[in-house]
């Protein structure tokens, strides 16, 4: 029962934010390539923001780190759930 109480819930909003962020980057790059024939320099664009550049990079890194942690926890839960279910069935009277 303590395992169920310690379950971490993840907001679907964070997954939506990451999906929108990724798709927006992808679609803007595709549109730029379509009209100009070459991809734009994303780093150059970010550097033109000045000191905000570092904040944008930190935010993006935090979002991707969150995604990695989310996927690792989901994988661990998926791999451990069949073992827990079997153990619970054996111990049931």
ROMIGU-554083 format. One record per residue: residue in three letters; x, y, z of N, C-alpha, C, CB in turn. Coordinates in pm, whole numbers. Glycine has a CB too. Example, Ala and Ser with C-alpha at 12.3 -4.5 7.8 and 13.67 -1.06 7.14 Angstrom:
<resn = ALA	n.east = 1319	n.north = -569	n.up = 780	ca.east = 1230	ca.north = -450	ca.up = 780	c.east = 1320	c.north = -330	c.up = 780	cb.east = 1131	cb.north = -447	cb.up = 905>
<resn = SER	n.east = 1285	n.north = -225	n.up = 708	ca.east = 1367	ca.north = -106	ca.up = 714	c.east = 1290	c.north = 3	c.up = 787	cb.east = 1408	cb.north = -60	cb.up = 572>
% end
This chain:
<resn = UNK	n.east = 82	n.north = -118	n.up = 0	ca.east = 0	ca.north = 0	ca.up = 0	c.east = 87	c.north = 126	c.up = 0	cb.east = -93	cb.north = -1	cb.up = 120>
<resn = UNK	n.east = 203	n.north = 118	n.up = 66	ca.east = 291	ca.north = 236	ca.up = 71	c.east = 343	c.north = 271	c.up = -68	cb.east = 408	cb.north = 212	cb.up = 167>
<resn = UNK	n.east = 360	n.north = 170	n.up = -154	ca.east = 404	ca.north = 198	ca.up = -291	c.east = 302	c.north = 282	c.up = -365	cb.east = 430	cb.north = 67	cb.up = -367>
<resn = UNK	n.east = 176	n.north = 253	n.up = -344	ca.east = 71	ca.north = 329	ca.up = -413	c.east = 65	c.north = 472	c.up = -363	cb.east = -65	cb.north = 261	cb.up = -394>
<resn = UNK	n.east = 92	n.north = 492	n.up = -236	ca.east = 90	ca.north = 627	ca.up = -179	c.east = 207	c.north = 709	c.up = -228	cb.east = 92	cb.north = 621	cb.up = -27>
<resn = UNK	n.east = 319	n.north = 643	n.up = -261	ca.east = 438	ca.north = 715	ca.up = -306	c.east = 441	c.north = 736	c.up = -457	cb.east = 561	cb.north = 641	cb.up = -263>
<resn = UNK	n.east = 339	n.north = 696	n.up = -528	ca.east = 338	ca.north = 714	ca.up = -673	c.east = 347	c.north = 861	c.up = -708	cb.east = 211	cb.north = 652	cb.up = -734>
<resn = UNK	n.east = 426	n.north = 888	n.up = -809	ca.east = 445	ca.north = 1025	ca.up = -856	c.east = 352	c.north = 1046	c.up = -974	cb.east = 594	cb.north = 1055	cb.up = -895>
<resn = UNK	n.east = 276	n.north = 1152	n.up = -970	ca.east = 189	ca.north = 1182	ca.up = -1083	c.east = 253	c.north = 1292	c.up = -1167	cb.east = 47	cb.north = 1223	cb.up = -1035>
<resn = UNK	n.east = 239	n.north = 1279	n.up = -1296	ca.east = 296	ca.north = 1375	ca.up = -1389	c.east = 184	c.north = 1445	c.up = -1463	cb.east = 392	cb.north = 1306	cb.up = -1487>
<resn = UNK	n.east = 202	n.north = 1570	n.up = -1480	ca.east = 101	ca.north = 1650	ca.up = -1546	c.east = 105	c.north = 1629	c.up = -1697	cb.east = 120	cb.north = 1798	cb.up = -1512>
<resn = UNK	n.east = -9	n.north = 1601	n.up = -1757	ca.east = -13	ca.north = 1592	ca.up = -1903	c.east = 21	c.north = 1726	c.up = -1966	cb.east = -151	cb.north = 1544	cb.up = -1950>
<resn = UNK	n.east = 7	n.north = 1833	n.up = -1889	ca.east = 40	ca.north = 1965	ca.up = -1940	c.east = 188	c.north = 1974	c.up = -1977	cb.east = 5	cb.north = 2072	cb.up = -1836>
<resn = UNK	n.east = 275	n.north = 1913	n.up = -1897	ca.east = 419	ca.north = 1916	ca.up = -1927	c.east = 447	c.north = 1842	c.up = -2057	cb.east = 500	cb.north = 1854	cb.up = -1813>
<resn = UNK	n.east = 382	n.north = 1730	n.up = -2079	ca.east = 400	ca.north = 1659	ca.up = -2206	c.east = 350	c.north = 1742	c.up = -2322	cb.east = 328	cb.north = 1523	cb.up = -2203>
<resn = UNK	n.east = 239	n.north = 1811	n.up = -2303	ca.east = 186	ca.north = 1898	ca.up = -2409	c.east = 283	c.north = 2012	c.up = -2437	cb.east = 49	cb.north = 1954	cb.up = -2369>
<resn = UNK	n.east = 340	n.north = 2071	n.up = -2333	ca.east = 437	ca.north = 2180	ca.up = -2352	c.east = 556	c.north = 2131	c.up = -2432	cb.east = 483	cb.north = 2237	cb.up = -2216>
<resn = UNK	n.east = 610	n.north = 2015	n.up = -2396	ca.east = 725	ca.north = 1961	ca.up = -2470	c.east = 689	c.north = 1929	c.up = -2614	cb.east = 779	cb.north = 1836	cb.up = -2401>
<resn = UNK	n.east = 572	n.north = 1871	n.up = -2634	ca.east = 529	ca.north = 1839	ca.up = -2770	c.east = 511	c.north = 1964	c.up = -2854	cb.east = 401	cb.north = 1761	cb.up = -2768>
<resn = UNK	n.east = 449	n.north = 2065	n.up = -2799	ca.east = 429	ca.north = 2190	ca.up = -2871	c.east = 563	c.north = 2257	c.up = -2900	cb.east = 338	cb.north = 2286	cb.up = -2791>
<resn = UNK	n.east = 652	n.north = 2259	n.up = -2801	ca.east = 785	ca.north = 2318	ca.up = -2818	c.east = 859	c.north = 2249	c.up = -2933	cb.east = 867	cb.north = 2307	cb.up = -2687>
<resn = UNK	n.east = 859	n.north = 2115	n.up = -2932	ca.east = 929	ca.north = 2039	ca.up = -3036	c.east = 867	c.north = 2061	c.up = -3173	cb.east = 929	cb.north = 1890	cb.up = -3002>
<resn = UNK	n.east = 736	n.north = 2052	n.up = -3181	ca.east = 669	ca.north = 2070	ca.up = -3311	c.east = 683	c.north = 2212	c.up = -3364	cb.east = 522	cb.north = 2035	cb.up = -3299>
<resn = UNK	n.east = 680	n.north = 2311	n.up = -3276	ca.east = 699	ca.north = 2449	ca.up = -3319	c.east = 838	c.north = 2468	c.up = -3377	cb.east = 675	cb.north = 2547	cb.up = -3203>
<resn = UNK	n.east = 939	n.north = 2412	n.up = -3312	ca.east = 1075	ca.north = 2421	ca.up = -3365	c.east = 1087	c.north = 2351	c.up = -3500	cb.east = 1175	cb.north = 2360	cb.up = -3266>
<resn = UNK	n.east = 1028	n.north = 2234	n.up = -3509	ca.east = 1034	ca.north = 2157	ca.up = -3632	c.east = 962	c.north = 2228	c.up = -3747	cb.east = 974	cb.north = 2019	cb.up = -3611>
<resn = UNK	n.east = 841	n.north = 2276	n.up = -3721	ca.east = 763	ca.north = 2342	ca.up = -3827	c.east = 826	c.north = 2475	c.up = -3869	cb.east = 620	cb.north = 2365	cb.up = -3779>
<resn = UNK	n.east = 881	n.north = 2549	n.up = -3774	ca.east = 944	ca.north = 2676	ca.up = -3813	c.east = 1068	c.north = 2650	c.up = -3896	cb.east = 980	cb.north = 2759	cb.up = -3689>
<resn = UNK	n.east = 1142	n.north = 2546	n.up = -3863	ca.east = 1261	ca.north = 2512	ca.up = -3943	c.east = 1220	c.north = 2467	c.up = -4083	cb.east = 1343	cb.north = 2401	cb.up = -3873>
<resn = UNK	n.east = 1115	n.north = 2387	n.up = -4092	ca.east = 1067	ca.north = 2342	ca.up = -4224	c.east = 1018	c.north = 2459	c.up = -4309	cb.east = 954	cb.north = 2240	cb.up = -4207>
<resn = UNK	n.east = 947	n.north = 2552	n.up = -4248	ca.east = 899	ca.north = 2669	ca.up = -4323	c.east = 1017	c.north = 2754	c.up = -4371	cb.east = 804	cb.north = 2753	cb.up = -4236>
<resn = UNK	n.east = 1115	n.north = 2772	n.up = -4286	ca.east = 1231	ca.north = 2852	ca.up = -4325	c.east = 1307	c.north = 2785	c.up = -4439	cb.east = 1325	cb.north = 2873	cb.up = -4204>
<resn = UNK	n.east = 1325	n.north = 2654	n.up = -4431	ca.east = 1393	ca.north = 2581	ca.up = -4538	c.east = 1312	c.north = 2590	c.up = -4667	cb.east = 1414	cb.north = 2433	cb.up = -4498>
<resn = UNK	n.east = 1183	n.north = 2580	n.up = -4657	ca.east = 1095	ca.north = 2587	ca.up = -4775	c.east = 1113	c.north = 2719	c.up = -4849	cb.east = 948	cb.north = 2569	cb.up = -4735>
<resn = UNK	n.east = 1122	n.north = 2830	n.up = -4777	ca.east = 1130	ca.north = 2960	ca.up = -4842	c.east = 1272	c.north = 3005	c.up = -4871	cb.east = 1063	cb.north = 3062	cb.up = -4757>
<resn = UNK	n.east = 1370	n.north = 2957	n.up = -4796	ca.east = 1506	ca.north = 3005	ca.up = -4814	c.east = 1605	c.north = 2899	c.up = -4862	cb.east = 1555	cb.north = 3062	cb.up = -4685>
<resn = UNK	n.east = 1565	n.north = 2775	n.up = -4863	ca.east = 1650	ca.north = 2669	ca.up = -4916	c.east = 1757	c.north = 2617	c.up = -4820	cb.east = 1715	cb.north = 2717	cb.up = -5038>
<resn = UNK	n.east = 1773	n.north = 2677	n.up = -4706	ca.east = 1872	ca.north = 2633	ca.up = -4608	c.east = 1815	c.north = 2654	c.up = -4467	cb.east = 2008	cb.north = 2711	cb.up = -4625>
<resn = UNK	n.east = 1858	n.north = 2572	n.up = -4374	ca.east = 1807	ca.north = 2589	ca.up = -4236	c.east = 1864	c.north = 2715	c.up = -4171	cb.east = 1842	cb.north = 2466	cb.up = -4151>
<resn = UNK	n.east = 1787	n.north = 2772	n.up = -4079	ca.east = 1837	ca.north = 2889	ca.up = -4008	c.east = 1930	c.north = 2846	c.up = -3896	cb.east = 1721	cb.north = 2971	cb.up = -3952>
<resn = UNK	n.east = 2010	n.north = 2942	n.up = -3852	ca.east = 2105	ca.north = 2917	ca.up = -3746	c.east = 2038	c.north = 2944	c.up = -3612	cb.east = 2232	cb.north = 3003	cb.up = -3763>
<resn = UNK	n.east = 1991	n.north = 2840	n.up = -3547	ca.east = 1920	ca.north = 2854	ca.up = -3421	c.east = 2005	c.north = 2914	c.up = -3311	cb.east = 1868	cb.north = 2721	cb.up = -3377>
<resn = UNK	n.east = 2131	n.north = 2874	n.up = -3304	ca.east = 2220	ca.north = 2927	ca.up = -3201	c.east = 2242	c.north = 3076	c.up = -3223	cb.east = 2355	cb.north = 2852	cb.up = -3201>
<resn = UNK	n.east = 2261	n.north = 3117	n.up = -3348	ca.east = 2278	ca.north = 3259	ca.up = -3377	c.east = 2156	c.north = 3340	c.up = -3338	cb.east = 2308	cb.north = 3279	cb.up = -3525>
<resn = UNK	n.east = 2039	n.north = 3284	n.up = -3362	ca.east = 1916	ca.north = 3354	ca.up = -3324	c.east = 1904	c.north = 3366	c.up = -3173	cb.east = 1794	cb.north = 3280	cb.up = -3381>
<resn = UNK	n.east = 1937	n.north = 3258	n.up = -3102	ca.east = 1930	ca.north = 3263	ca.up = -2956	c.east = 2033	c.north = 3361	c.up = -2899	cb.east = 1952	cb.north = 3124	cb.up = -2897>
<resn = UNK	n.east = 2154	n.north = 3363	n.up = -2957	ca.east = 2257	ca.north = 3455	ca.up = -2908	c.east = 2217	c.north = 3600	c.up = -2931	cb.east = 2390	cb.north = 3426	cb.up = -2976>
<resn = UNK	n.east = 2136	n.north = 3625	n.up = -3031	ca.east = 2093	ca.north = 3763	ca.up = -3057	c.east = 1999	c.north = 3814	c.up = -2947	cb.east = 2023	cb.north = 3772	cb.up = -3193>
<resn = UNK	n.east = 1948	n.north = 3723	n.up = -2862	ca.east = 1861	ca.north = 3763	ca.up = -2752	c.east = 1938	c.north = 3826	c.up = -2637	cb.east = 1783	cb.north = 3643	cb.up = -2702>
<resn = UNK	n.east = 2068	n.north = 3815	n.up = -2638	ca.east = 2149	ca.north = 3872	ca.up = -2532	c.east = 2146	c.north = 3785	c.up = -2407	cb.east = 2101	cb.north = 4013	cb.up = -2498>
<resn = UNK	n.east = 2126	n.north = 3846	n.up = -2292	ca.east = 2130	ca.north = 3772	ca.up = -2165	c.east = 2010	c.north = 3678	c.up = -2149	cb.east = 2136	cb.north = 3869	cb.up = -2048>
<resn = UNK	n.east = 1904	n.north = 3702	n.up = -2220	ca.east = 1787	ca.north = 3612	ca.up = -2214	c.east = 1822	c.north = 3477	c.up = -2274	cb.east = 1666	cb.north = 3675	cb.up = -2288>
<resn = UNK	n.east = 1925	n.north = 3475	n.up = -2358	ca.east = 1971	ca.north = 3352	ca.up = -2422	c.east = 1993	c.north = 3242	c.up = -2319	cb.east = 2100	cb.north = 3378	cb.up = -2500>
<resn = UNK	n.east = 2059	n.north = 3275	n.up = -2208	ca.east = 2089	ca.north = 3175	ca.up = -2106	c.east = 1962	c.north = 3126	c.up = -2038	cb.east = 2186	cb.north = 3233	cb.up = -2003>
<resn = UNK	n.east = 1868	n.north = 3212	n.up = -2015	ca.east = 1742	ca.north = 3171	ca.up = -1954	c.east = 1666	c.north = 3075	c.up = -2045	cb.east = 1655	cb.north = 3294	cb.up = -1922>
<resn = UNK	n.east = 1664	n.north = 3103	n.up = -2175	ca.east = 1595	ca.north = 3015	ca.up = -2270	c.east = 1663	c.north = 2878	c.up = -2274	cb.east = 1594	cb.north = 3078	cb.up = -2412>
<resn = UNK	n.east = 1795	n.north = 2877	n.up = -2275	ca.east = 1868	ca.north = 2751	ca.up = -2277	c.east = 1841	c.north = 2672	c.up = -2148	cb.east = 2020	cb.north = 2776	cb.up = -2293>
<resn = UNK	n.east = 1842	n.north = 2738	n.up = -2034	ca.east = 1816	ca.north = 2670	ca.up = -1906	c.east = 1674	c.north = 2613	c.up = -1904	cb.east = 1835	cb.north = 2768	cb.up = -1788>
<resn = UNK	n.east = 1578	n.north = 2689	n.up = -1951	ca.east = 1439	ca.north = 2641	ca.up = -1954	c.east = 1426	c.north = 2520	c.up = -2044	cb.east = 1344	cb.north = 2753	cb.up = -2002>
<resn = UNK	n.east = 1487	n.north = 2525	n.up = -2160	ca.east = 1479	ca.north = 2412	ca.up = -2252	c.east = 1549	c.north = 2290	c.up = -2193	cb.east = 1540	cb.north = 2448	cb.up = -2387>
<resn = UNK	n.east = 1663	n.north = 2308	n.up = -2132	ca.east = 1732	ca.north = 2195	ca.up = -2071	c.east = 1651	c.north = 2135	c.up = -1957	cb.east = 1869	cb.north = 2239	cb.up = -2020>
<resn = UNK	n.east = 1586	n.north = 2220	n.up = -1877	ca.east = 1501	ca.north = 2169	ca.up = -1769	c.east = 1383	c.north = 2089	c.up = -1824	cb.east = 1450	cb.north = 2285	cb.up = -1683>
<resn = UNK	n.east = 1324	n.north = 2137	n.up = -1932	ca.east = 1211	ca.north = 2063	ca.up = -1993	c.east = 1256	c.north = 1927	c.up = -2043	cb.east = 1149	cb.north = 2144	cb.up = -2108>
<resn = UNK	n.east = 1372	n.north = 1922	n.up = -2111	ca.east = 1420	ca.north = 1794	ca.up = -2163	c.east = 1464	c.north = 1702	c.up = -2050	cb.east = 1535	cb.north = 1815	cb.up = -2261>
<resn = UNK	n.east = 1523	n.north = 1757	n.up = -1944	ca.east = 1560	ca.north = 1676	ca.up = -1828	c.east = 1434	c.north = 1618	c.up = -1763	cb.east = 1640	cb.north = 1758	cb.up = -1725>
<resn = UNK	n.east = 1328	n.north = 1699	n.up = -1753	ca.east = 1203	ca.north = 1651	ca.up = -1698	c.east = 1151	c.north = 1535	c.up = -1782	cb.east = 1098	cb.north = 1764	cb.up = -1692>
<resn = UNK	n.east = 1159	n.north = 1548	n.up = -1914	ca.east = 1111	ca.north = 1441	ca.up = -2002	c.east = 1190	c.north = 1312	c.up = -1981	cb.east = 1120	cb.north = 1485	cb.up = -2149>
<resn = UNK	n.east = 1321	n.north = 1324	n.up = -1969	ca.east = 1403	ca.north = 1205	ca.up = -1947	c.east = 1366	c.north = 1137	c.up = -1815	cb.east = 1554	cb.north = 1242	cb.up = -1948>
<resn = UNK	n.east = 1351	n.north = 1216	n.up = -1709	ca.east = 1312	ca.north = 1160	ca.up = -1580	c.east = 1175	c.north = 1094	c.up = -1590	cb.east = 1312	cb.north = 1270	cb.up = -1471>
<resn = UNK	n.east = 1081	n.north = 1160	n.up = -1656	ca.east = 947	ca.north = 1106	ca.up = -1676	c.east = 953	c.north = 970	c.up = -1746	cb.east = 861	cb.north = 1204	cb.up = -1757>
<resn = UNK	n.east = 1030	n.north = 962	n.up = -1854	ca.east = 1039	ca.north = 838	ca.up = -1930	c.east = 1108	c.north = 727	c.up = -1851	cb.east = 1112	cb.north = 861	cb.up = -2061>
<resn = UNK	n.east = 1212	n.north = 762	n.up = -1776	ca.east = 1281	ca.north = 663	ca.up = -1695	c.east = 1187	c.north = 608	c.up = -1588	cb.east = 1408	cb.north = 724	cb.up = -1629>
<resn = UNK	n.east = 1113	n.north = 695	n.up = -1521	ca.east = 1019	ca.north = 649	ca.up = -1418	c.east = 910	c.north = 562	c.up = -1480	cb.east = 955	cb.north = 769	cb.up = -1344>
<resn = UNK	n.east = 858	n.north = 602	n.up = -1595	ca.east = 757	ca.north = 520	ca.up = -1663	c.east = 814	c.north = 383	c.up = -1700	cb.east = 705	cb.north = 592	cb.up = -1791>
<resn = UNK	n.east = 938	n.north = 380	n.up = -1747	ca.east = 1002	ca.north = 254	ca.up = -1784	c.east = 1021	c.north = 165	c.up = -1661	cb.east = 1137	cb.north = 279	cb.up = -1853>
<resn = UNK	n.east = 1067	n.north = 223	n.up = -1553	ca.east = 1087	ca.north = 146	ca.up = -1430	c.east = 954	c.north = 92	c.up = -1380	cb.east = 1153	cb.north = 233	cb.up = -1321>
<resn = UNK	n.east = 850	n.north = 174	n.up = -1382	ca.east = 717	ca.north = 127	ca.up = -1340	c.east = 668	c.north = 14	c.up = -1430	cb.east = 615	cb.north = 243	cb.up = -1341>
<resn = UNK	n.east = 690	n.north = 29	n.up = -1560	ca.east = 644	ca.north = -72	ca.up = -1655	c.east = 718	c.north = -204	c.up = -1633	cb.east = 663	cb.north = -23	cb.up = -1799>
<resn = UNK	n.east = 848	n.north = -195	n.up = -1610	ca.east = 927	ca.north = -316	ca.up = -1592	c.east = 902	c.north = -382	c.up = -1457	cb.east = 1074	cb.north = -286	cb.up = -1607>
<resn = UNK	n.east = 870	n.north = -302	n.up = -1355	ca.east = 851	ca.north = -360	ca.up = -1222	c.east = 706	c.north = -400	c.up = -1195	cb.east = 896	cb.north = -261	cb.up = -1117>
<resn = UNK	n.east = 610	n.north = -349	n.up = -1269	ca.east = 470	ca.north = -381	ca.up = -1240	c.east = 435	c.north = -528	c.up = -1258	cb.east = 380	cb.north = -299	cb.up = -1328>
<resn = UNK	n.east = 483	n.north = -600	n.up = -1360	ca.east = 449	ca.north = -743	ca.up = -1367	c.east = 505	c.north = -821	c.up = -1249	cb.east = 501	cb.north = -802	cb.up = -1498>
<resn = UNK	n.east = 623	n.north = -784	n.up = -1201	ca.east = 683	ca.north = -853	ca.up = -1087	c.east = 602	c.north = -829	c.up = -961	cb.east = 828	cb.north = -807	cb.up = -1066>
<resn = UNK	n.east = 556	n.north = -708	n.up = -938	ca.east = 477	ca.north = -677	ca.up = -820	c.east = 343	c.north = -749	c.up = -826	cb.east = 455	cb.north = -525	cb.up = -809>
<resn = UNK	n.east = 282	n.north = -754	n.up = -943	ca.east = 153	ca.north = -821	ca.up = -956	c.east = 166	c.north = -970	c.up = -926	cb.east = 96	cb.north = -801	cb.up = -1097>
<resn = UNK	n.east = 271	n.north = -1035	n.up = -975	ca.east = 292	ca.north = -1175	ca.up = -947	c.east = 315	c.north = -1199	c.up = -799	cb.east = 409	cb.north = -1229	cb.up = -1028>
<resn = UNK	n.east = 394	n.north = -1114	n.up = -737	ca.east = 421	ca.north = -1129	ca.up = -594	c.east = 295	c.north = -1108	c.up = -511	cb.east = 529	cb.north = -1031	cb.up = -551>
<resn = UNK	n.east = 212	n.north = -1012	n.up = -549	ca.east = 87	ca.north = -988	ca.up = -476	c.east = -8	c.north = -1105	c.up = -491	cb.east = 21	cb.north = -859	cb.up = -525>
<resn = UNK	n.east = -13	n.north = -1168	n.up = -610	ca.east = -102	ca.north = -1282	ca.up = -633	c.east = -57	c.north = -1404	c.up = -552	cb.east = -107	cb.north = -1318	cb.up = -783>
<resn = UNK	n.east = 71	n.north = -1422	n.up = -537	ca.east = 123	ca.north = -1537	ca.up = -461	c.east = 91	c.north = -1520	c.up = -313	cb.east = 275	cb.north = -1552	cb.up = -482>
<resn = UNK	n.east = 102	n.north = -1397	n.up = -263	ca.east = 81	ca.north = -1372	ca.up = -120	c.east = -68	c.north = -1362	c.up = -81	cb.east = 151	cb.north = -1244	cb.up = -80>
<resn = UNK	n.east = -157	n.north = -1352	n.up = -178	ca.east = -300	ca.north = -1340	ca.up = -146	c.east = -354	c.north = -1473	c.up = -96	cb.east = -380	cb.north = -1294	cb.up = -269>
<resn = UNK	n.east = -441	n.north = -1472	n.up = 8	ca.east = -499	ca.north = -1599	ca.up = 61	c.east = -602	c.north = -1658	c.up = -32	cb.east = -561	cb.north = -1575	cb.up = 197>
% end
